[in-house]
Amino acid sequence: MTDTVPINGLALTVNSPISGPRLDRLVTELATGEPTDILDVGCGWAELLLRVLAASPDAVGTGIDLETVDVERGRSAAVARGLDDRVRLIAGDAKTITGAYDLVLCLGAHHALDEDPGRALTRLRRLTADGGRLLFGIDYWLHTPPPERLATMWGGADLQDSCWLPDVVDAAAAAGWRLLDLQETTQQEWDDYECGLVRNQEEWLLQHPDHPDADELRQRLDRSRSEWLRGHHGYLGFACLTLAAMPGG
């Protein structure tokens, strides 16, 4: 284990609250459509994109994300899986991407195109060929959080920081999409995600309790845990929408 504080998230398979069985189901369903040209907006380390490519031997893929470290992790994974000749991973701004893809992935990353989900869905429609598919993952309010909960979330959240699931589906329809499938994350998937996000740092802390950076890391992890359990736990949901692009939309 490294003697310096590692980046978080290394224990996660994907950077979203999605279990292994759900991920397998999504990949199988997306590959059934036999996509040939795939785009992943806000791809992170591109785990979902790589899995869909592995299940779709005739497809090529492009992923883009601002986080260079994540993109490099994805490139290494592509080489290890023998997929590097079929995928291009870009460290850059998703707003620069053009083209029309028959499958687009956007898991928890609509803000890479626009903070407003409706405007992001409109941009995603422009990137999708008529009849193509979009897997759109987004967080939403399960319940209206009281002020004391909002004050604890990620440095003081606002109701406008998330949305309501019916409004997302309506916005998708207005942007030229038809809803084919909707899968909501369970609380256990959320809990697994929150723990997985910091697990490698917690394990590092256990191995290096007297390290000069240990106190700062401990405080940061404690603050993050409080924001989760005293903040959005039980109030924030996550859903994956499978959407089809209406011709002429």
C-alpha positions, 0 to 999 in steps of 0.5 A: 500500500502506498505511503501517500494518501491514495485517491478515493474511489479505487474500491468502486467498480463504477462511480455510481450507486449501481450493484454488480448484478444491475450493472450486468443487466444493463450491459446485457440489455444495451448490447442486445441492441447491437450498437456500433458507435458508442459515446460515454459522456462523463465516462470516468474510468469508462468501466461501463463503456468497456463492458458494453464494448466487450459485449458488442464485438462490432462496436467502437467507443468514445469516452470523455471526462475532465478527470485526467486520473480517471481517464488514465485508469480507463486507458490502462483497463482498456489495454489490459482487456484488449479493447484499446484498439476499439476505444478512444478515451479523452480527457476534456470537455464533453461540450466539445463532442459532436456526431450522432451515436447509436448508443450514448451513456451518461451516468450521473454526469449530465452536468458535463453538458448542462446543470439543468437535466432538461437542457442536458437531455436536449444536448444528448438527443443531438448526439444520438442518431434517430432510433438510438438509445441513451442510458441516463443515470441521475440522482433525484429527491426521494422525499423533500429534505427538511432544512436541517438535512439540507444544511448538512449535505455537501456544504449546505445543499439547496432543493434545486441541487437535485430534482424529482423523478417524474420531472426528469421523465417529462423533460426527457419526453420534451427533448425527444426521448421515449422511456423504455426502462427505468431502474431505481437504485436501492438504499443498499446500493447507495450505502455500498457506493458511499462506503466504496467511495472512501474504503481504500482511504479508510484502509490506508488510514488503518495502516498509517495512523501516525502518518503526517497526513492522517489527521487531515484525512480522518477529519475529511472522511468523518465530515464526508460520512456526516454529510451522507448519514446526517444529510442525504441518506434516505432522501436522495435516490438514483435511477437509470433510464433507458431512453430511445431517440424519437426520429426527428426529435 
